[in-house]
Amino acid sequence: MGQYITIIYANEKLEIDNKIPHFYENGRLIIPYNNESRYAVEELQKICKEGMTLNELFNFYINTRFTSNENKIKVLGEYEGLNTDLDNLEEIDLVEFLKLLNLPDFTVLSYDDLAGDYILNFENFIYKNSDREFYRLNIRMDKPYLYQYEGCKNHCLKEMESRKNK
């Protein structure tokens, strides 16, 4: 069975909502993202342009995904019907999840040992993918819980519970 997971990681000093499964390791905040189709990061990487802000990416994605090009009629109202409830994180679109996290500096890594990796880097809310290998070295995919989303999520929940009990 191949290893596959999508994670978001950032500097451990950044704080996020405790409803979001996350843990800290080797100076990094690590957040797993449920990306069963394996296309969420690839799709965003195709539309990201160097220097594009996270807000611009979000608006472009929403406008192209939820707007009918033929009739110029919005299929949804202004973000109506999107999954913005933190209690439903496994159904949220990646771009919306990134916007909700509101992290200024982060990397999204879609790691697949069979099909290759996709990486999105943001610095100060701006897309920067000029040196992919530099960012790739920030995290090692050598832990058993980093093989698949469910294992990583379970690890997160255990870590969060142990932090709460301290």
C-alpha positions as CSV (number, residue, x, y, z in Angstrom):
1,M,0.0,0.0,0.0
2,G,1.4,3.4,-1.0
3,Q,1.9,6.3,1.3
4,Y,-0.4,9.2,0.6
5,I,-1.3,12.2,2.7
6,T,-1.9,16.0,2.4
7,I,-0.6,18.1,5.3
8,I,-0.3,21.7,6.1
9,Y,2.7,22.7,8.2
10,A,3.9,26.0,9.6
11,N,6.1,27.4,12.4
12,E,5.0,25.9,15.7
13,K,4.6,29.4,17.3
14,L,1.4,29.9,15.2
15,E,-1.8,29.3,17.1
16,I,-4.9,27.8,15.6
17,D,-8.4,26.8,16.8
18,N,-8.4,23.7,19.0
19,K,-11.3,22.3,17.0
20,I,-8.8,21.7,14.1
21,P,-6.8,18.5,14.5
22,H,-3.1,19.4,14.7
23,F,0.1,18.5,16.5
24,Y,3.6,19.9,16.9
25,E,6.8,18.1,15.9
26,N,10.4,19.2,15.3
27,G,9.4,22.9,15.6
28,R,6.5,22.6,13.2
29,L,2.7,22.9,13.5
30,I,1.3,20.0,11.4
31,I,-2.4,19.8,10.3
32,P,-3.6,16.9,8.3
33,Y,-6.1,17.6,5.5
34,N,-8.6,14.9,4.2
35,N,-7.9,14.9,0.5
36,E,-9.3,11.6,-0.7
37,S,-9.4,12.6,-4.4
38,R,-5.7,13.6,-4.3
39,Y,-6.4,16.5,-6.6
40,A,-7.0,19.4,-4.2
41,V,-3.3,20.5,-4.0
42,E,-2.7,19.8,-7.7
43,E,-5.7,21.8,-8.7
44,L,-4.6,24.8,-6.6
45,Q,-1.0,24.6,-7.8
46,K,-2.2,24.8,-11.4
47,I,-4.1,28.1,-10.8
48,C,-1.5,29.7,-8.3
49,K,0.8,32.3,-9.8
50,E,3.9,33.6,-8.1
51,G,2.9,36.6,-6.0
52,M,-0.8,35.7,-5.8
53,T,-2.3,36.3,-2.4
54,L,-4.3,33.7,-0.6
55,N,-7.4,36.0,-0.9
56,E,-6.9,36.3,-4.6
57,L,-6.6,32.5,-4.9
58,F,-9.7,32.0,-2.8
59,N,-11.7,34.4,-4.8
60,F,-10.5,33.0,-8.2
61,Y,-11.3,29.5,-7.0
62,I,-14.7,30.3,-5.7
63,N,-15.6,32.4,-8.8
64,T,-14.5,29.7,-11.3
65,R,-15.8,26.7,-9.3
66,F,-19.1,28.1,-8.3
67,T,-20.0,30.4,-11.2
68,S,-21.5,29.3,-14.5
69,N,-19.3,30.7,-17.3
70,E,-22.0,30.4,-19.9
71,N,-24.6,32.5,-18.2
72,K,-22.4,34.5,-15.8
73,I,-24.9,33.5,-13.1
74,K,-23.5,32.5,-9.7
75,V,-24.5,28.9,-9.0
76,L,-24.2,29.8,-5.3
77,G,-24.8,33.1,-3.7
78,E,-21.8,34.8,-2.2
79,Y,-20.1,31.7,-0.7
80,E,-23.6,30.4,0.2
81,G,-23.5,26.7,0.9
82,L,-19.8,26.3,1.4
83,N,-18.7,24.2,4.3
84,T,-17.4,26.8,6.8
85,D,-18.3,24.9,9.9
86,L,-15.2,23.7,11.8
87,D,-17.2,20.7,12.9
88,N,-17.3,19.5,9.3
89,L,-13.6,19.7,8.4
90,E,-13.5,16.6,6.4
91,E,-15.9,18.1,3.8
92,I,-14.3,21.5,3.4
93,D,-12.5,22.6,0.2
94,L,-8.8,23.0,0.7
95,V,-8.7,26.7,-0.4
96,E,-11.5,27.5,2.1
97,F,-9.7,25.5,4.8
98,L,-6.5,27.5,4.2
99,K,-8.4,30.8,4.4
100,L,-10.1,29.7,7.7
101,L,-6.7,28.8,9.2
102,N,-5.5,32.3,8.4
103,L,-1.8,31.3,8.7
104,P,0.5,33.9,7.1
105,D,3.3,31.5,6.4
106,F,2.7,27.8,5.7
107,T,3.3,25.0,3.3
108,V,0.8,22.5,1.9
109,L,2.4,19.2,1.0
110,S,0.5,16.5,-0.9
111,Y,2.8,13.5,-0.5
112,D,2.3,10.4,-2.7
113,D,5.1,7.9,-2.9
114,L,3.7,6.5,-6.1
115,A,2.5,9.6,-8.0
116,G,4.8,12.3,-6.7
117,D,4.4,15.4,-4.6
118,Y,2.6,18.7,-5.0
119,I,3.7,21.7,-2.8
120,L,2.2,25.1,-2.1
121,N,4.2,27.6,-0.2
122,F,2.8,30.8,1.2
123,E,4.9,33.6,2.9
124,N,3.0,36.5,4.4
125,F,-0.2,35.2,2.7
126,I,1.6,35.3,-0.7
127,Y,2.2,32.3,-2.9
128,K,5.9,31.6,-3.3
129,N,7.1,28.4,-5.0
130,S,10.4,29.5,-6.3
131,D,12.5,26.9,-4.4
132,R,10.5,23.7,-3.9
133,E,13.3,21.6,-2.5
134,F,14.1,24.1,0.3
135,Y,10.6,23.8,1.7
136,R,10.5,20.0,1.2
137,L,13.3,19.6,3.7
138,N,11.3,21.1,6.5
139,I,9.4,17.9,7.2
140,R,10.3,14.2,7.0
141,M,7.6,11.7,6.0
142,D,9.2,8.9,8.0
143,K,6.6,8.4,10.8
144,P,4.0,5.6,10.6
145,Y,1.2,8.1,11.3
146,L,2.2,10.2,8.3
147,Y,1.3,7.5,5.8
148,Q,-2.4,8.2,5.5
149,Y,-4.9,10.8,6.7
150,E,-6.7,8.6,9.3
151,G,-3.5,7.6,11.1
152,C,-2.3,11.2,11.1
153,K,-5.7,12.5,12.4
154,N,-5.7,9.8,15.2
155,H,-2.2,10.9,16.2
156,C,-3.3,14.5,16.2
157,L,-6.3,13.7,18.5
158,K,-4.0,11.8,20.9
159,E,-1.5,14.6,21.0
160,M,-4.2,17.2,21.5
161,E,-5.7,15.2,24.4
162,S,-2.3,14.8,26.1
163,R,-1.7,18.6,25.8
164,K,-5.1,19.3,27.3
165,N,-4.4,17.0,30.2
166,K,-1.0,18.7,31.1
